[in-house]
Amino acid sequence: MVATRTGVHCPFAIVGSDTANSRKTKKPRAYRENPQSLGDHLLRERTLRGLHQKDAAELIGVSEFTYLKWEKDQVQPGIARWPAIISFPGYDPSPEPVSLGERMYACRRQLGWAID
C-alpha cells in the first residue's frame, strides 16, 4: 500500500507520523528536594537555573565530562576546584563541620587551599 501525504504518492512515507516531532528529548533527571551529595546539589542548582551540563561546566570552569562525573558522584573534585563549586549554588554543599579539624578543612576547601 502506498501512503499519500498532501496528495503526493510516496512509498516510504508513514501517514500520521511527523519524524521531526516524533523524536523524544531526554527529560532531565529529577533532583532531590533535600540533596545529600555534591552531585545532588549540582543537579538541583543546574535544574533550577534551567542550564545544560555544558553551561554549568563553563560557569564552574571545567570540562563538560568533568562536571558530568561530579554530578553523577563518580569522582570527587580536587580542593582547588571547590571555590568555583561553592560559588555555583552560592553555598558550600558539604555537610556542616562538627569538629575543629572538620572546620579547618572546610575553611581550606572554601579557599581552595591544599595541604602539601
Secondary structure, 3 states (H helix, E strand, C coil): CCEEECCEEECCCCCCCCHHHHCCCCCCCCCCCCCCCHHHHHHHHHHHHCCCHHHHHHHHCCCHHHHHHHHCCCCCCCHHHHHHHHHCCCCCCCCCCCCHHHHHHHHHHHHCCCCC
